[in-house]
Amino acid sequence: MRITFVTDAWYPQPNGVVRVLDSLRSRLEGLGHRVQVIEPGAFTCMPCPTYPEIPLAVLPGRKLRKMVDDFAPDAVHIATEGPLGRAARSLCLKRGWPFTTAYHTKFPEYIQARTPLPLDWLYGVMRRFHGPSSAVLCPSPSVHRELTARGFQNAREWSHGVDTQVFRPQGKDVLDLPRPIFLYVGRVTVEKNLSAFLDLDLPGSKMVVGSGPQRDALMKRYPKAHFRIANGDGELSRLFAAGDCFVFPSLTDTFGLVMLEALASGVPVAAFPVTGPSDVIGTSGVGVLEADLRAAALKALEIDPTLCRAHAEKFSWDQVTEEFLGFLAPLSGQSQVRVG
């Protein structure tokens, strides 16, 4: 099958959406499918307001249409709701093509954190975007329940996976810091709620690994915390494994793939009892979910690393890929001639 992915998030952006899509692409190609990725690097772009590290394609419609026509896909999957996602949605609707979408990011909450726009109105915008989709793939049961409660009629549960060969227990001597080391890995942005972690009175050391628009401000505000940017998965996996507790302070993530990567590295998780952590950790005993994040972090230090690894191994990319193929809406029987 020839499958077109359309995404506004791609390399060099270091985020969970990119990792999910690239891992999925790799597995699909391993099964003999051909995958086209239409991403910002092929277009003229402008920086995203409030997050200049993210490029947004400018007027991508015509070029996107040509790329799709040249590839002649059997199915189209729209992974994001940005300019490329909207251009692909418009093209599919114009041609009467079915397509699938994904709900990787809680954009209503992210936008509300930066603007005075009401949450109900923002979710209305999301419902209209995803409304024509054959299936809105939700990365966790909690997100599926939330979207269904907000009137999404086409939401479908979709699991996520972790590469347990890349992320694995390793020696902890890569970090020469006082222990225990409380670690966060991910984008350094306002919606990640990092101050809730960095404000904690904890023994040992706090480390933040990642880039983003809030990084410089947080480095100045928290001079005792340690900040790193990993160069490639090799270094990233070593930093994950070097931690003693992974602290995930986000209140708005749809899943939080980094928690699985930490667990695969043998590192327990401390987080708030919200969407994302509730789905990844649940009642497994490999993390502590409490409103008191400091208490959760200290309790998590007592968890057996081998239990964390075993839990992560249950999240298979083979299952993720099989489910994805089952949700796809093939264009067979639909007109694939060039339009416009």
Rosetta blueprint (number, residue, H / E / L):
1 M L
2 R E
3 I E
4 T E
5 F E
6 V E
7 T L
8 D L
9 A L
10 W L
11 Y L
12 P L
13 Q L
14 P L
15 N L
16 G H
17 V H
18 V H
19 R H
20 V H
21 L H
22 D H
23 S H
24 L H
25 R H
26 S H
27 R H
28 L H
29 E H
30 G H
31 L L
32 G L
33 H L
34 R E
35 V E
36 Q E
37 V E
38 I E
39 E L
40 P H
41 G H
42 A H
43 F L
44 T L
45 C E
46 M E
47 P E
48 C E
49 P L
50 T L
51 Y E
52 P E
53 E E
54 I E
55 P E
56 L E
57 A E
58 V L
59 L L
60 P L
61 G H
62 R H
63 K H
64 L H
65 R H
66 K H
67 M H
68 V H
69 D H
70 D H
71 F H
72 A L
73 P L
74 D L
75 A E
76 V E
77 H E
78 I E
79 A L
80 T L
81 E L
82 G L
83 P H
84 L H
85 G H
86 R H
87 A H
88 A H
89 R H
90 S H
91 L H
92 C H
93 L H
94 K H
95 R H
96 G L
97 W L
98 P L
99 F L
100 T E
101 T E
102 A E
103 Y L
104 H L
105 T L
106 K L
107 F H
108 P H
109 E H
110 Y H
111 I H
112 Q H
113 A L
114 R L
115 T L
116 P L
117 L L
118 P L
119 L H
120 D H
121 W H
122 L H
123 Y H
124 G H
125 V H
126 M H
127 R H
128 R H
129 F H
130 H H
131 G L
132 P L
133 S L
134 S L
135 A L
136 V E
137 L E
138 C E
139 P L
140 S L
141 P H
142 S H
143 V H
144 H H
145 R H
146 E H
147 L H
148 T H
149 A H
150 R L
151 G L
152 F L
153 Q L
154 N L
155 A E
156 R E
157 E E
158 W L
159 S L
160 H L
161 G L
162 V L
163 D L
164 T L
165 Q L
166 V L
167 F L
168 R L
169 P L
170 Q L
171 G L
172 K L
173 D L
174 V L
175 L L
176 D L
177 L L
178 P L
179 R L
180 P L
181 I E
182 F E
183 L E
184 Y E
185 V E
186 G L
187 R L
188 V L
189 T L
190 V H
191 E H
192 K H
193 N L
194 L L
195 S H
196 A H
197 F H
198 L H
199 D L
200 L L
201 D L
202 L L
203 P L
204 G L
205 S E
206 K E
207 M E
208 V E
209 V E
210 G L
211 S L
212 G L
213 P L
214 Q L
215 R H
216 D H
217 A H
218 L H
219 M H
220 K H
221 R H
222 Y L
223 P L
224 K L
225 A L
226 H E
227 F E
228 R E
229 I L
230 A L
231 N L
232 G H
233 D H
234 G H
235 E H
236 L H
237 S H
238 R H
239 L H
240 F H
241 A H
242 A H
243 G L
244 D L
245 C E
246 F E
247 V E
248 F E
249 P L
250 S L
251 L L
252 T L
253 D L
254 T L
255 F L
256 G L
257 L H
258 V H
259 M H
260 L H
261 E H
262 A H
263 L H
264 A H
265 S L
266 G L
267 V L
268 P L
269 V E
270 A E
271 A E
272 F L
273 P L
274 V L
275 T L
276 G L
277 P H
278 S H
279 D H
280 V H
281 I L
282 G L
283 T L
284 S L
285 G L
286 V L
287 G E
288 V E
289 L E
290 E L
291 A L
292 D L
293 L H
294 R H
295 A H
296 A H
297 A H
298 L H
299 K H
300 A H
301 L L
302 E L
303 I L
304 D L
305 P H
306 T H
307 L H
308 C H
309 R H
310 A H
311 H H
312 A H
313 E L
314 K L
315 F L
316 S L
317 W H
318 D H
319 Q H
320 V H
321 T H
322 E H
323 E H
324 F H
325 L H
326 G H
327 F H
328 L L
329 A L
330 P L
331 L L
332 S L
333 G L
334 Q L
335 S L
336 Q L
337 V L
338 R L
339 V L
340 G L
